Amino acid sequence: MDIAALRAAHPDHWRRAAAIRALTLDAVAAANSGHSGMPMGMADVATVLFSKHMKFDAAAPDWPDRDRFILSAGHGSMLLYSLLYLTGSREITLDEIRNFRQWGARTAGHPENFLAQGIETTTGPLGQGFANAVGFAIAEESLRARFGAKIVDHHTWVIAGDGCLMEGVSQEALTLAGHLRLSKLIVFFDDNGITIDGPVAMADRTDQLARFAASGWHVQTVDGHDPEAVDAAIRAAKDSPLPSLIACKTHIALGSAAQDTAKGHGALTDPQVVADTKAAYGWEHGPFEVPADVKGWWEEVGRRGAEARADWTRRLDALGKGKRAEFDRRATGEAPRQLAGALRKLKKAAAEEPQKMATRKASETVLEAVNTVMPETFGGSADLTGSNNTRTGDLGVFTAGNRDGRYLHYGIREHAMASAMNGMALHGGLRPYGGTFMAFTDYARPAIRLSALMKQPVVYVMTHDSIGLGEDGPTHQPVEHLAIHRATPNTLLFRPADLVETAEAWEVALTQGDRPSVLALTRQGVPAVRLTHSARNLAARGAYVLAEAEGKRQAILIATGSEVHVALAAKERLEGEGIGTRVVSMPCMELFAEADESWRRRVLPGGAVRVGVEAGVRQGWDRWLMGERGREAKADFVGMASFGASAPAEVLFEKFGITPEAVAERVKALL
């Protein structure tokens, strides 16, 4: 690559892009850590995009109708941080650039959405940002259908690398985007031919353009260092009715001794390499120094969107009162006032006329009430709609031809579904929920973890939650999955026992705004256990006394979900033998752990023996059995210690010893 020719062909553009490259070299060198190569290679593309096509206002980085820029190749975070600093971010200052990858800095090793505005999503696990972007684009289409193009009309731009496109989630996401014809989604493929181990050809020979084209994308290839060619490709992409892939032929670590090598992917920290590279760029400024004319030009780029934002604000102000109020409420994430009343009414009816019902069906019943009063809900399922019970009749289906629909058939794409829902939640204006079998959260696990890390209130409707699903056998019967989600920070795992608890779980999930909720729901019917109406949301406290001991309390049974009625039947047996037994329903361990000490002491006082009952592994239970005033010698657990088996559900519960008789015997053995 002839650097001198590039400099001579477009000298002004070159200096502006060189600012990104120089800041990257300085920050990575100062941190002695990071990834230099991608920002150096993609600086030309980013300069064209931000200066000629991106709709944004640096003074209002949360403007709802801004374009979204997603750095899926998150290891190249200095590209994003440089752009934010150069265009005038109040949060990504020069001091933040100097403190790249240091304690307390907003400039983390990989971009984290909650550290600064302008960072739209947390990326780093490759392919996640790409798949998030599909959700961003879906949200834009859905909201445009609701509020009109005068209020919602923006693009989602993505920079993805070879790693993003090799990860399996990319196949799920790109085929979904192509099927839905998400024309506002434009992806730049940093086609530099290099991975950490060496040339891409060592591990892959995929024709990415053919792959995308086969899935319904508009595809182009372009010299990623030619600003005029990049500009023309972007214009063509914007004119296409399809999602677009622009393969940008670039040189990783452009201009350095490590150019076009695996070493160029990582941290270029050698002082001589940095100096030589800057000399090749013609960059004669000190570390972290950007000349005033270059910085001023970039700041003007950051101000250009102010007029468009002002025009948009005037159009928003002209909306009718009702539509404007809805837009504002959705933007804040606040649930509608009608939600609490609708769920209270449902709970009262459920307590007055109790029914045996699978909690997956209970969830559908709740959604019928929720979806009527919450127009922002956006549901879906990974090809299990009839099993997950996630679609209610009033939603309509979101398709390439119908953007008014609020239900999406994701196909057999659990991972892309979860990632896209993260994108919808991050975009704002929608409350996404989606379903699959609990065992298949394994497929969605990386995205569910990122929901928690990014503090996004996505709702995962996970049905077939135990051996209770029966004959499909151990491949489909989750035993360790409850423990996995409980072990994940900033996650709420709900395992409701009946319709009332399911309604309460949904209410919490839809009214809190900074963490995901996983609803573990049964396939099999379970008896109603909440037979007395309470306006208070008891599940919101994590655990509560469902049935008190009739005499002197000698035992406490703690149960979740489908095993609550097992605990109640065990209590009946024990009380018949004069053993006073309290039953505690614990639909959400995380909320109970956050409850006041006085509440936890009231629910789990000391003295009595304790037995936990759940059709899952014991991991995570010992705090409630042996801690919180419990004792190891007076505690036991009835649940699973192995995988399940293929047989009818009632046979499995008997064979694996999750029965009222077994629970009662464990209690008596402890007394």
Secondary structure as UniProt FT lines:
FT   HELIX           3..9
FT   HELIX           11..31
FT   HELIX           37..52
FT   TURN            58..59
FT   TURN            61..62
FT   TURN            64..65
FT   STRAND          68..71
FT   HELIX           74..76
FT   HELIX           77..87
FT   HELIX           94..98
FT   TURN            99..101
FT   TURN            103..104
FT   TURN            113..115
FT   TURN            117..118
FT   TURN            126..127
FT   HELIX           128..147
FT   TURN            149..151
FT   STRAND          156..161
FT   HELIX           162..166
FT   HELIX           168..180
FT   TURN            183..184
FT   STRAND          185..191
FT   STRAND          194..195
FT   TURN            196..197
FT   STRAND          198..199
FT   HELIX           200..202
FT   HELIX           208..214
FT   TURN            215..216
FT   STRAND          218..223
FT   TURN            224..225
FT   HELIX           227..239
FT   STRAND          244..249
FT   TURN            252..255
FT   TURN            257..260
FT   HELIX           262..265
FT   HELIX           271..281
FT   TURN            287..288
FT   HELIX           292..303
FT   HELIX           305..317
FT   HELIX           321..332
FT   HELIX           338..352
FT   HELIX           359..373
FT   TURN            375..376
FT   STRAND          377..381
FT   HELIX           385..388
FT   TURN            393..394
FT   TURN            403..404
FT   STRAND          407..409
FT   HELIX           414..427
FT   STRAND          431..437
FT   HELIX           438..440
FT   HELIX           441..453
FT   TURN            454..455
FT   STRAND          459..463
FT   HELIX           467..469
FT   TURN            471..472
FT   TURN            474..476
FT   HELIX           481..487
FT   TURN            489..490
FT   STRAND          492..494
FT   HELIX           499..511
FT   STRAND          517..521
FT   HELIX           539..541
FT   STRAND          544..547
FT   STRAND          553..559
FT   HELIX           561..563
FT   HELIX           564..576
FT   TURN            577..578
FT   STRAND          580..585
FT   HELIX           589..594
FT   HELIX           597..603
FT   STRAND          609..613
FT   TURN            619..620
FT   HELIX           622..626
FT   TURN            628..629
FT   HELIX           632..634
FT   STRAND          635..638
FT   HELIX           649..655
FT   TURN            656..657
FT   HELIX           660..670
//
